Amino acid sequence: MSIQQIDNTYVAHTYARFPVELQSGKGSLVWDVNGKAYIDLGSGIAVNGFGISDDDWLNAVTEQLHRLPHASNLYYTEPCAKLAEMLCTRTGMKKVFFGNSGAEANECLIKAARKYAAEKHGPDCYTIVTLTNSFHGRTLTTLSATGQDHYHELYQPLTPGFAHIAPGDMDGLRALAAQTKIAAVLIECVQGEGGVVPLDRDFVAALSDFCHEKDILLAVDEVQTGNGRSGQLYAYMCFGLKPDIVSTAKGLGGGLPIGACLLGEKLRDVFAPGDHGSTFGGNPVSCAGGVSILSRMDDALLAGVRERSKYIFDQLTGAPGVEGVSGLGLMIGIKTTKPAREVVAKCIENGVLCLTAKDRVRLLPALNIPMELLEKAVAVLKEACA
């Protein structure tokens, strides 16, 4: 059988895969089993921030792989400690818990928020408010936090203790706060799986003020928006926020599984030994990759993200077949006249890999994609949209 036939026979049918079997890649180019080259505008869904098999990252993880691939959290390891230090130094947060994914980072965020709120405001203070159209993960609890009904339909009963308001609905939040004790409000500054839709800046500012006034934790999900994707290290920095707790994953590891929950001053000591854990969390190889990635996210790189973002927006806004362009940095959604999946299929045919998010074409290229490749890919995309 072919690989596609073996996959269809033995792998659970949870993904509507495109009919492409990838075999190798380097930077922002990938090749299929037939030797056809593609320009990658998806970077593994915002994971390969410096492209595929980036040399510095590859050297860092390979060296660590030969030295100590796994140790468990019963012992100290240098990559885990160094990555935590870098994250706290760059953000002003105080402590880090490492897991393996964005969903695990959000599980930790939810547990930390509820533990803090219960200890400070009483055991009935556990409700976490999220936004409609949000996405926070696929575990049962992070699915419950997700504000999209269609994700909930198959998995009732959901984990209780979550409420949802529409983005921009401060009156709804105030009314909710008058009826129930709110432990935290959790937002994505750009709703990625919701169609790559940035939040309104005035709403975000009002939400932040309200949370600080009411001693409600302000939590930000930076799983997809984080690690340089927005043109700042984290998207909340673009909005001038000072969150109490932040989750992140995807681009942090450069291609290896990792998730991180960053705890601010209020929550720095919320966990004691035994309160939470993860067998593979803080894995030395994944953390070595994270150190390599984070150490190179400097002002020049972030300026390059913003430059590439402006090019894409300028090229696609008002182009034939394009109804609108949204997003932030190199996290971009394109509303097309044609069905998004049809546009993506045409791009694949012509050697460009794009993604979708709801009814939009989604672009998540490597943060350092060479401009000549980006220009070629955008030209293919424009032709597919027209």
N, C-alpha and C positions, 0 to 999 in steps of 0.2 A: 504494500500500500504506500501511497505518497504520504508525506508529512501532513498534508491537509486532511487526508482520509483517516490517518491514525488519530489526529487531533479530534476530528468529528466523532470518531468511534469511542475514544477513551477520556476525553476532557469534557467536563460538565459544560453544557451549552448556555453559559452565562454571558457570553460576549458575541455580538454580531460583528465578527471579524471582517475586515476587507480582504479580498482574495489576493493577498501578497504574502509571500514567505520570505522574510528577511533573513539574511545570512551573515552579513558583516557591515561594519560602519566605521567611519573616522570623522571626527568633527561634525559637520552638518551634512555629510553625505552618507547614505546607506545603499547597500546593494542587495538585490534579491538573489535567489538561487540560480536564476538565468543570467546573472551578470548585469542586469539593468540597474542603472544608478538613479537615485532619487535625492532631491534636496529636502531635508527634513525640517519641516516647520512645526513639528509637534514635540520634539525632544523627549519622547517617552512620557507625554502628558506632564511637562514642566519639570522633569527629573534631571535630564542631562544638561545642566545649566551651562557647562563649558563644552558641550558637544559630546560625541561618543568617543570613549577611550582617550580622553584628554591625557597628554603625556605626564604632566605633573601629578594628576590624580592617580593615574595608572601606576606610577612609580611609588606613590605613597601607600596605596592599598596593597601592592605586591610586596613591598618591603615588610609591611605589617603582617601580611599573610604568612610569610616565611618565619616571622619572629614569634607571633602569638595570635592565632586566628580567633580564639575564644577562651574566656577565662571564667565567666559568670560574675555576678555582682557581689559575690562573697569576698572579692579581692579588689584591690586598686589596680587600675591600668592607666598608663600615661595618656593615650588618645582620648579616652572618656573625660578625664580631668581637664585636659587642655581644651577640648571642644566646649565644655561647659564654661570654662573661664572666658573663652573668646566670645561666646554668645552673651554672657552677662556683661562683659566689658563693652561690647558693641551696642548693647540695648539699654543698659542701666537696670536690667532685671537682676534678681539676687540668687536664684537657685534654678537648676534644670533637672528635670526627670527625662530620661531617654527611654523610648520604646522603639517600635519597628515600623510604624506607619502613621499616617495622619489620623486615622480613626483611633489608634491607641493614644496619640497625643491629645485628642479631644476627650477620650474617656478619662484620662488623667486630669484634664482641665475640669471636667464636670465633677469628678470626685473631690478635687481640691476645693472647688467653689462651694460644694455642699458641706464639706467638713468644716470649712472656715465659717460659713454662714450659720450652721447649726451651733457651733461653739460660741459664736458672738451674739446671735440673735434668737437662738432657740431652735429646737428640733423641727418646728413647723416652718422654718425658713429654708426652703429647698427648691422652690420653683426657679427654673432657668428660662429666660425669655430669649427666643431667637426670632429671626425675620422670615416671613413667607418668601418663597423662592430661594431659600438658603440650602446649602448642602454641607453636612458635617461628618459624613462617614456611613459605613454600611454595617457596623455592628448594631445590635438591636437598640442600644441606648443612643448611639450617635444618629441612627436612623430616626429615632423619636425626636431628637433635637432638630433634625432636618425639617424645614418648613415647606415641604412639597407633598401634597396628599397622595400622589400616585406612587411614591416610594413606600407609603404606609399600608397600602391596600392588602398586600399579601401576608403581612406579618403581625396581625392583631393577636393578642393585645400588646400594645406598645408599652415601653417603660413609662410610668407616670412621672409627673413633675415638670412638664414642659408646657410652655405657652408660646404662641406665635402672634406677632403683630406685623402689619405691612410696613415695608420700608417707608420712612417719612412720617409714620403715624405716632407722633408724640402724645396726642390726646389719648390714643389707645393705650399707650404705655402708662400714662398717668392714671387712667381709669383702672387698669390692671393692678397697679401698685396700691391703689386705694382699697382693693378687694382681697389681695393676697400678699404674703411676704415674698419678696423677690430676692433670691440669692445672687443672681448674676444676669447680665444681658450679654449674649454672645453674638457677634457680628462677623461677617466677612466684608472688608472694605470694597472689594469687587466680588460680586456673586458669580463665581466661575461656572459651576455646573448649572446655574440658573440662567445662563445666556451671556455671560461676561458683561455684567451690568454694574457699574460703579455706584456706590451710595452717594446721595446728595450731601455735599459738604456741610450745609447748614443743619441738616438733620443729624449728622454725625457729631457736630459740635454741641447741639442741644442735648443729644443723648448722653454725651460725655459729662456735661454739666449736671444733668439730672442724676446720673449714677453717683457722681461724687457728692452731690448734695444729700442724697438719700442713703449713702453708705452701701450702695449696691455695687458689686464687683463689675468692672468693665472688662470683658473678655474678648479677644480678637483671634479669629481663626485665620492663620497665615499659612495653611497647608499648601495652597497653590499660589497665593499672592506673594509669599515670602522669598527670602534668599535672592534678592536682586531683581526679581521678576517685574516689580512695579517701577523700577528706575531709582528706587531707594532700597536700603537693605531689607526693610519690611514696609508693607503698604501703609500701615498705620502712621508711619513717619510722614507720608505724603499728606496726611490729614491732620497733623499736629496733635495726635492723641498720645496719652500716657496711660496705657492699659495696665490693669492689675495682673493679668495673666494672658499668655499668648501660646498658641499651639502652632507648630510648624512641622514640615516633613519634606516630601518630594525633592526639591532642588538642593536640600541640605547635604545629602549624601553623594551627589554627583553620579548616581547610578546604582547605589546600594541601598537596601531598605534601612530607613532610620526615621524616627519621629522624635520630637522634643516638645516638652511642655515647660515654658519659661515662667517662673513664679516671681512676682514682684514683691515689694517690701511687705505688704500685708500678709502674704502667703509664704514667705520665705521659710517659715518653720511649721507649716501646716501639717507636714507629714513627719511621723516618727518611724523608726525601724519596724517593719512588718505591716505598715499601713498600705503600702502599694508595692508593686514589683513587676519585673519582666525578665524572663530568662535570657532573651537575646538583646534586651535593651542595653545600650552602651557598648555593644560589641566592638572590640578594638579595631577591626578592619573597617567597619562602617564609620566609626568615629575618626579614624585616620583619613578616610575619604572626606569627611566633613571638615576636618582641619585644613586639608588642602584647598577645598572649595572656598571656605569662609576667609581664609588668609589672603585670597586673591580678589575678593570683592571690595575693591577700592574705588575711590572717586572717579578714576578714569574709566573703569569698567561700567559703573553706573551711568556715567555721562554717555557712554556708547549705547547703553540700553535705551536711553531717552532719545538719542539721535536716530536709532533704528526705528523706534516707535513712531517718531514724527514722520519719517520717510513712508512708513506703511500707511499711516493715517492720511498723509497728503496724497499718496498715489491712489488710494481706494475710495476716499470720500468723493461722492458724486460721479464715480466711474460707472459706465454702462452696466446695468444689472445689479448695482449695489444700492440698496435702499438706506443703509446706515452703517456706521462703524462705531463701536463702543469699546471700552476697556481702559487699561492703564499700563504704561510701559510696554513690555512684550507679552502682554496677556490681552488679546484682541479678539473681539467678536464681530462678524460681518453678516449683516442681514441682507440676504440676496433675493432677487426676484425668483430665481429658480430654487427648487428644493436644495437645502444645504448638502445633503448626502449626494445628490446628483453633481453638484459642483465639486465636491471632494473626489468623487469617482473620476471626473474629467481631469482633475489635477493629477491623480495617480497615473492615469493613462499617459500623461505628458511629463511624468518624472518629478512630481512634487507631492509630498505627504502633508496633508492638513488634517484637522480634527473637526468635530462638531460639538456644539453645546446647545441643546434644545433645537430651535429652528435656525441656528446660526452656524456659519463656518467659524471655527476657532483656530487661532494661531498662537502657538507657544514655542517659538524657535529658541535655539540656544542663545544665551545672552550675548555671546561673542560671534554670532554667525557672520562670516565675511560679507561685506557689503555687495561684492559682485555676485555671490550666490543669492543673497536676499533680493537683489534687483531682478535676477533671472526668475526666481520663484514668484515674485509679485507679478511679473509680466505674464507668467503662466496662469496665475490665479485670476488676473483681470480678464484674460481671454476666456477662461472657464465661466466667469460670471456673466459675460456679455451675451 
